[in-house]
């Protein structure tokens, strides 16, 4: 049974600053709230810093979690109010139906696979010169390419993005009208992860937060993406798609 959690983070505490600065550290903290073995529980998470003084962590788990450790280390353990909320996710899944619309938010890592990078790194050039024919996974860097990546995949995710409301007529009528979606945050993250060989491997990712309205075309496909996530870098805060009734945008 899936559960969606929301945890308040206090950005002024030392442990909070460490977690907010490191996707790897935040992943470890998230895994610490799940009772089962880490490799047997699918977990998605996303950090929403709409209010930098009150960032919120959203986590989707397949088991009911306990976030007491996060409250103690990175929240307001002695303050009033709801420190974290855990909700059964099944009622939302039961609401999915063709033609129904929701507000959505997604932080993703848009990537492309190519055999010939335009500007290969030293390591990539060495692979090319060695005759390695495996493709390279490269992140899309421009907002235009990132938005195109999203819109070109919605059909396989079980929804489409309707035309933006209240068009003012300034767009080119010969082109497709703009959709009801916007990019609200873009961030290039660079950090190290510990590889199997105990050496430090470098990770570079271009995370993008999309927000807008969607219309369901295939409830089964959408349910798969809600539970399984979208795109790569799921361990590092990407892939969690959340929905809300249009009158209750998060």
Beta strands, then each sheet from edge to edge (+ up, - down):
strand 1: 3-8
strand 2: 43-48
strand 3: 56-61
strand 4: 84-88
strand 5: 101-108
strand 6: 111-114
strand 7: 136-139
strand 8: 159-160
strand 9: 181-194
strand 10: 200-216
strand 11: 241-244
sheet 1: 2+ 3- 1+ 4-
sheet 2: 8+ 10- 5+ 11-
sheet 3: 6+ 7-
sheet 4: 8+ 10- 9+
end
